[in-house]
Amino acid sequence: MQTTGKHHNHDEHKMMGHEHPPKAHESHSGHHEHMVADFRKRFWISIALTIPILALSPLIQQLLGLRKMLAFRGDLYLLLALSTVLFFYGGWPFLKGFYDEIKKGRPGMMTLIAVAITTAYVYSGIVVLGLKGKIFLWELATLIDIMLLGHWIEMRSVMGASRALEELARLMPSEAHKVMPDGRLMDVPISEVRPGDIVLVKPGEKVPADGVVVDGETSIDESMLTGESRPVEKKSGDTVIGGSINFDGAIKVKVQKTGKDSFLSQVIELVRKAQESKSRTQDLANRAAVWLTVIALTGGGITFFIWNFLMHKDIAFALERTVTVMVITCPHALGLAIPLVVAVSTAIAAKHGFIIRDRKAFEQARELEAIVFDKTGTLTEGKFGVSNVVSLSPAFSDGEILRYAASVEANSEHPVAKAIVEAADKIMEVTDFRSIRGKGVEGTVADRVVRVVSPGVLKEQNIEHGNEEVNEMFEDGKTVVFVLIDGELVGAIGLSDVIREEAKEAIAKLKGMGLRCVMLTGDNRRVAMRVAEELGLDDYFAEVLPHEKSQKIRELKARGLKVAMVGDGVNDAPALVEADVGIAIGAGTDVAIEAGDIILVRNYLSDVVSIIKLARLTYRKMVQNLLWATGYNALAIPLAAGALYPYGILLSPAIGAVLMSLSTVIVAINARLLKMS
């Protein structure tokens, strides 16, 4: 496929303030849709022209025994007229493609098709006008039809252009609550926010720009941008990132960076650069077409020279043999060999829960040597779950501690609170609930005063827990909250990002296929090590920032490895595009989905295994089809040139047509036999 949707102009993505990039992606996608519609229209009109062309062709009339019925005075001129329309209308994409390939010095499929249809048209036209020979206009028509069909199938199998940059820009809110000098609030467009301005960010809103907190305390969800799974507590003096989500407290932020200097814009720039540097490789059919073009021209020239100069046959005979060789060299099967397999594999992929956006990247999946996984939301659920409940008092069991804590936390919207509530088997009634900003919550449950607090509260009150398991939770990088009942420390609850159930099995299967499994995460080293050990990963990189993720991918590629990246967050977008194959978790962000080459719709890691299996099976079918298609040539070209003429065997255009049809049918059937094991 010529259009991968991953190459964009630099100027298209410059951003000022909050402004979204110009709709370059939409115009690119629109162009792609226009191309598909154009091939579809040309195909159906060409089919309509082909029917009378076949009916008027002497060879087809003879094959069907309808020569007397269909022939009439001037029929060949009508045949030539219809073929002329078909040649210039249906054949235009290939003639233009031939010009583009020659201009770039990279002959390929378009060159081969153009040579075949031009030879058939010019030679047949001369025959109609008086030269002795055979008419190949039927071959011209069917060749154009099948090539148009092949390109139409191929273009439909690849999804539209990437809109990753546009999706990134959408993370930013459209307006900000600007604090005016007199203290009043004014809602202004983000484009009007400047460094030094003070903006108010309410609970549940997105931070409008990079800056520093000057008033208030809250927790911020930065996982979409940094990969850090835990909400980050923010107070006066702490920095915040534009696009992150404010959880539970109103804060005032002094803006430091806007526009191209912002963190988000830098991520956008990384994605753009990775898109532009994405390598383009010719597909198998194009490489075969280059060789067949050389064979056609060389074989045709040699054939004419031998028959005319060495065998002393007349020019008409030599020319007929030459044209037969050049037309037969472009088999119809080759035009369908790859697109049919692509169409079938794309359908199989969709049925199994993943969508192929970039075919060339998908084809490279068979060569993968390393798979790099984002942690948060990919190997893990991307949300808190209770991992440990530790009783620090003989008077309370683990279950009781969790129930008391959950009963109080049920009144809070904090992610930690939600995780504790989900883990509890029972919730009791709470009175006198109170949230202590940045410290925890408290309330009365069954006539007991229950407090669920952060470790900082224990330090303030000089309370020591003295428990080894709790210390290990801290060392493992888990979030720990403490439960106090009637002023007594009775328990601790450890929370961490929950590892996905199917992750371990998927990793084991991938390693069994000879692939090296690596994890990238913005989380701390202890968290990363724990996850890596539990999943049996070969390696991991912790505390990695977004720009460092794409660098890690480049480092692995620099070692000569074919690398895939599996991720779901904004911070994964540059790495997804940088990798040889980008696999986006479909339940993740729109940005990651738009940056990926392959989308996992069902959010199953086992589908990564299926992708690689299907890629290997697809490549095998492509090779088989190309062998069938070119095998036709190996048999037909020498016969068309007259290699067996001394023995009275000469390949006629009629026999050539039969061989061509047989080759095409075999390729089509073989493509349909593609199945997932």
N, C-alpha and C positions, 0 to 999 in steps of 0.2 A: 504494500500500500504506500502510496506516495505521501500521504498526509497523516502524520502521527499526532498532530495537535499539541506538540511540545516545543514549538519554536516560535518565538514572538519577538517583535521589535522592541528595543530598549525604551524608546520614547513612549510606547503604549502604556507603560506601567509607572511613570513618574507620578508621584502623589504630592499634593500640597495640602497641608492641614489634614482634614479627614476625608477629603474628596476621594471618591471611588475612582479607580482607573477608568479611562475611556472604555467604551464597550467594544474593545478590540476583539475580545473573546467571542462576543456575540456575533460580530461581523465575520470572524473566522469560522465559527460554527455555521453561520448562515451561508457562507461560501461553500462549506462542505455539503450542506443540505442541497444547495443549488446544483453541485456537481452530481450528487446522487440522482436528483430529479432529471438532470440533463441526460445522463446515461440511460435512465429508464425511458425517457421520451424517445431518444435516438434508437434504442433497442426496438421498441414497439413499432415505430415508423419503418425501421429497416426490415422488420418481419413482414410488414404489410407489403413492402416493395419486393421482398424475396419471393413471395408466393408466385406472382406473375413471371418473375425472372426464371424460377425453376420450371414453370410451365412452358416458357418460350425457349429454354435451352435445348439444343439438339441432342446432347448426350443424355439428359434426363428423359427426354421424349423417347429415345431409343431404348433406354433401360426399362421404361414402363410400357413400351410397345404402343405409344400414342403419337408417333411421329406424323402419321397421316391425318389424324384427327385434329392436332393442335397447330400444325404448320400452316402458314398463310403468307401471301405476298407481303414483303416488307417486315416480316416478323423479327428478323435479326436486327433491323434498325431500331425497332421499338425496344427490343431486348437491350441494345446498347444504350438507348436513351434512359431507360429505367436504371440500368447499372451505373450510368454516369451520375444520376441523382444519388443513388445509394453510395457510390464511391466517395463523393464529395461531402455528403451529409453524414452518413453513418461512419465513414472512415476518417472524418475530420479530426476527432480526438487522437487518432493514431498518427496521422500525418503531422499534426502539431506536436505530438509527443516525440516523433522522430526528429523534427527540427530542434526541439529542446535538448534531446539527448546528444545529438551531433554537436550542437553549439557548446554543450558542456564537456564534450569529449568522452561521454559515457554511454555508448550504445547499449541498448537492452531490449526488452520485450517490444517496446514501441517501434524500434528500428526494424526488428524482425517482421512484425506485422505489416509495417509500411512497405517494406521491400516486397513482401509476398503479394499484397493487394495491388500495389502499383504495377508490378510485373504482370499479374493476371489481367488487370484492366487495360494497360497499354497494349500488350500483346493481343488480347482478345479483340480490342478495338481495331487494330490493324488487320486482323483476320476477317472481321465483319466487313471491313472496307476493301477486301480483295486479296489479301495474302493467304496462301494455302496453309492450312493448319487447323488446330483444334481451338474451340472457344472455351475459356475458363471462367466465364462470368458467373456461373453457378457456384464455382469455388470461391470467387470473390465475395458473393453475397453471403454464403453460409459462414465463411471465415469472419467477416465483419459482424454478423449476428452473434456468433459464439464469443468473440472477443468482447463485444459490448456487454453480453450477458455476464461473462467472467469478471469484468471490471465493475459492473453493477453489484454483483454478489459480494465482491471483495470490499467495495466501499461501504456497503450496508453492514458488513460484519464488524466494522470498526466504529466505535462511538465517536461523537463529535469532539471538537477541540477542548483542551483543558481550560477550566475556568478557575483554577486554583488561586490566582492573584485577586480576582474579583471576590471570591469567597473570603479570602484573608481580610480584604478591606471591609467586608461586611461585619467583622467582629467589632468594629468601632461603633459606638452609638452615634446617632445623628446630631444630638444636641448635648450641651453641658449646662449645669446650673452654675453660672458665674456669680461669684460674690463681688458686688460692686463696692466702691470706696465707702458708701454710706451704710453698708451692711445688708442692703436688700439683695434679693436673688433675682437674676435675669437669665432666662433660658436663651442661649445663643447657639448658632450652628458651630460645630467643632472647628470649622475652617476659620472662625473668628477668634479662637482661643490662641493666646500667645504665651511664650515662656514668661513666668513671673505672675501670671494670673492665678487667682485662687478660685477653685471650683469645689462645690459641695457634691459628694457622692452618697446617695441614700442607700439603705439596705436593699439588696436585690438588683441594684443597677450596675452597669459596667463602668469601669474607670475610663474617663474620656481621653486621658493622655498620660504619658510618663511623668512622674513627679514625686514629691515627698510629702508625707502626711504632716500637717502643721497643727491639726486639732482632731481629737477623737481617737477611739480604739475600735478595732473590728478584726475579723478574719477574712482573708481574701482567697478566693479560688483561682490559682494561677496554673492549674494543671493543663489547661488548654494551650498554654503558651510555653511553660517551662518543663512540663512532665512531672513536676513535683506532685505526688498524689495527695498529700495532706494539705488542708487549709492552712494558710500562713497567717499567724497573728501579726497585726500591724498596729503600731502606736505612733505617737508623734516622733518624727525624725526618720521613720522607716520609708523606704522607697516603694512605689507601686507602679505597675506596668499597665499601660493603656490597653484595654480589651479584656483585662481580668475582671472577675465578678466579685462585688462586695457582698458579704453575707449578712452580718447581723448588727452593724453599727454605722451610724452616719459619721463620715469623716470629711475634713476639709483638706484638699490637696493643692499644694503649690506646684504649678506646671513647670516642668524643666525642659521637656523635649516634645516637639510636635513634628508633623510632616515626615520628611525623609530621614530625620535624625532619630525618630522614635524606634523603640525595640521592634514593634510590629512591622514597620516599614523596612527595617534591616532584614527581617525574616522574609519579607516579600522579595527583596533584592536577591537574597540567597536562592529562593525558588526560581526567580527569573534567570539567574546565571546558570543554574543547574539545568534548566529547560533548554537554554541556548546551546549548552555544551554537550547535550545528549547526542551520542554518536548515532549516525544513520548507517545501516548496513543493507545491502541489496538482498532481496529474498532469493530463494533457490531458483525460482522460475526465471528471474531476470538474468542470473548468471548462466543458466542454460541457454537463454535467448541470445546472449552474446556469442556463445560458441556456435549456435545454429545459424546466426547471421553470417558468421565467417564461413561456415560450411556451405550455406546457400550460395553466397557470392562466388566462393572458390569452386564449389562443385559445379555451379552453372557455367562458369568460365571454362573449366577443364572439359566439361561435357561438350560445349560448343566447339572448342579447339579440336578435340579428338574426332568428332563426327564430321566437321567441315574440312579440316586441314589434313588429318591423318587417314580418315576413312573415306574422304572425298564424297561425302553425301551433300545433297543440295542444301542451301541455306535454310529453306523452309523446314526441312527435316531436323537439321541441327538446332534450329531455333526452337522447334516444338519440344525437343528433348531437354533443352536448356531451361525453358519455361516450366516444363513439368517438374524438373528437379527443384527449381527455386520456389515453386508454389507448394510442392509436397513437403519441402523442408520446414515449413511453418505449420505443424500439425495443429488441428483444432484442439486436440487433447491437451496440449501444453497450456493453452489459454485457460483451461478449466482445472488442470491438475492441482494447482494450489488453491484457487478460490473455493472450489467445492469442498476441499478438506477443511479450509478455514470456516466455511459456513456450517459444516457439520460439527466441528469442534466447538464453535461458538454456541451452537444450540445445546450441545451436551454440557458445556460449562454452565450455561444459564439454568439448565435443569438440575445441576448439582450445587447450585447456590453461589456461583461466582460469575462476574461479568468481565469479559476481556475488552479493555479500552484500547490497548496498544498491541497490535498483533506481533510486531517485531520483538517487543519486549517479552511477550508470551512465548514466542519461539525460542528465545534465549533461556527460558526457564529450564529447558532440558540440560543446559550446560552448567547450571548453578553448582557452586562448590561451597558457598557459605550463605547462611540465612541469618540476618540480623533482626532481632525482635525489639520493639519498644516494650517497656515493662508495663507502664500504667495504661490500663484499658485494653491491652493486647494479651500479655501473658497473665495479667491480673484483671480483676473485675473493674478496676478504676474507682472503687468506692470502699469505704471503711467497713470492716467487719470485726467483730470481737474475736480475738485469737486466744486470749488468756483471761481467766478470772481467778484471782488469788485471794484467799481468805487470810486476813491478818489478825483474826480474833476467833477463838474457839466457840464463841457464842453464835457465830453466823456461818452458815454454809455458803459455798460458791453460788448456788442457785438463789439463796435469799439475798445475797449482796447484789446480784444482777437484777433481781426483781425490785428491790428498793431503789437502786440507781435508775432503772428504766422508768419507774413510776414518776420520778421527779423530771427526768429528761424528756418525758412524753410531751412536756409543755414547751420544749425548745425546738427550733428549726435547724440547729447546728448539725453538720454531718456526723460528728461524734455522737451526738444525742440520738440521731436517727438509727445509727448502727447499734447502739446499746438497746434501744427499744425493740429493734428487729430480733435481737438475740434472746430477749427475755420471753419466758413462757407465760407470764402473767403480769398485768399492769394493775396497780392498786390506786385508789383514789387519793388525790393530793390536795392539800389546802395550804394557804399562805405561800404559794409559789413565788420565788423571786430569782431573777437572773442577775448575776454579779458580773458586770462587763469585764471580759478578759480573764476571769477567774473561775467561773463555773455557775452552778445553779443550786438552789436549796428549796426545800419545801417540807411540809409535815405529812408523813405517811404513817397511818395506824398509830397516831399519837407520838410518833418519833420524829425528831428533826433530822432530816437527811440532807447531806450536802455532797455534791459531786464536784470535785475541784481539780484544778491543774496542779502539777508538781510545785509550781511557784508559791502556791498558798501554804504548802507544807514547810517550805523554806522560810517564809515570812513568820510562821508560827513556831519555827524550830521543832517541828515534829519529824522524827526519824522512823522510817518503816523497817529498816534492818532486815530486809528479805532478799535472799539470793536470786529467787525467780524474778522478782521485780527488777533487780539490777540487770539481769540478763535481757529483760524486755527493753530496757533503756539502751543496752549495748547493741541490740538487734535493730535499733532505730524505730521501734514501735512507739505509737502515741500511748501514753499512760495517764489515766485519771484515777484519782483516789476517792474512796467513799468513806464519809464520816457520818456516824449515827450518834446523835446526842453528844456531839463533841469528841467522840472516840473514833480513832482510825480503825476501821474494821476490814477494809479490803482495797484491792487495786484491780483495775480492769485494763488490759492491754488490747490495743486495736492496731490493725495493720491492713494494708491493701490485700484483699482476698485473692489468692491464686485461683485461676480458672480451672474448673474440674478437668477439662479435656487437654489442658496444656502439657501435662507430663507425658501422656500417651502420644500426642502429636510430635513432641520433641524426640521421643524414643524412635518413632517411625522415620523421622527425617534423618536422624543419625544412622539408622539402619540402611538408609538409601545412600550413605556415604557423604552426607552433608554436615558441615561444621555449624553448630548453632551458637549464636552469640546474642547477648542482651545489651541494649543501650538504655540508660535511664538517667533522669535528672535527680533521682533519689540518692541518699547518702550510701556510702560504701557498705555499711553493715546490712542495710536493707537489701541492697543488690546481691551481696554474698549469700544471704539467707535464701533469697528466691532462686539464685543460680544453683545452689546446692540441692535445694528441694526438687528442682526440675531436671537436674543432671545436665546443665548447659556446659559447653566446652569452654566458654569464656564470658566475661562481662565487662562493661565499662560503666562506671558510676559517676555521679555528679557531673554529667555531660550537659552542657548548654546547647541550645538549638543549632548554633553555627558550628559547634564542635561535633554534633551528630553527623552532619554532612561531611565534615573533615574525617571522621572515623571511617565512613563509607569509602572515601577516597583513599585512605590509608590501606584498607583491605584490598581495594582494586589495584593499588600500586604494587601489591605483592603478587599480582597476576591472578587473583581470584575473581571468579564471576559471582557477584554478590546480589542478593535480594534483600529488600528491607520490608518488614511488616510493621505497620503502625496505624494509629488512629487519631492522633492529635495534631494541632497546628504546628507544634514543635517538631513533628515528624515530617512535615511537608518537604523541606529542603532535602532531607535524606531519602525520602521516597522517590524524588525526581532524580537524585544523584545516583541511586543504585541502578544496576543493570536491569533489575525488575523491581518495580514498586508495587507492593501488595497492601491495599488499604482495607482496614476493617470497616465494613459497611455501616455498623452501628456507631461509628466514630463521627468525627466532624466532617462537614461538607468540604472543608479545605483539604483534609487528608484524602478524601474520596476523589476530589478533582485532581489531586497531584499523583494519584496512583495509576499504575498501568493495568492492574487487575483489582477488582473490588470483590470482597467477600460479603455478599449480601446477608448471609445467615449468621455472620459473626462467629463461625466455627473455625477454630485453629486447624482442625482436621482437614479443612478445605485447602490449606496450604499444601498438604501432602497430595491431595487430589489434583491440584494445579500442576505440580511437577510431573505426576504420572501422566496426565492428559497431554502435557507439552511433549513428553517423550513419545507417547503414542502418536500424536499428531505429526511430529517430525518423521516418524517411521512411515506413516501413510503418505506424506509428501514425497519422500524419497521413492517409495514404491510407485506412486503415480508418475513421477518424472521418469522413472525407468521404463514404465509402460509407454509413456508419451514419446520419449526419445528412442525407445526400442523400435517403435513404428518407423522412425526415420532410418535407423540402422538397416532395416529391411527394405524400406521403400526407396530410399535415395539411389542405391546402386542399380535397383531394377528400373527406376525412372530414367537413370542415365543411360541404360541399355547394356548393362554389364553382361546379361545373358542373351543379348541379341544374336550372337553367333549360333546359339542353340535354338533359335526361333522363339525365344521368350522376350517379350517387350511389355513393360508395364504400361497399360493404357490408362488414360485419365479415369475411366470407369472403374477399373480395378483399384486405382488409387483412392477413389471415393469410398469404395467398400472398406479398404484398410483403414482409412481415416475414420469412418463411422465406427468400426470395430474398436479402434483405439480409444475413441471418445467414450463409448459405452463402458468399456473396461474401467477407465479412469473414474467414471461416475459411480459405477457399482462399488468399486474399491473404496471410494470416499464414504459411501453410505455404510460400509462395514465397520467404520471406526466406532469403537465402543470403549467405555470405561471398564476396566477389569474389576 
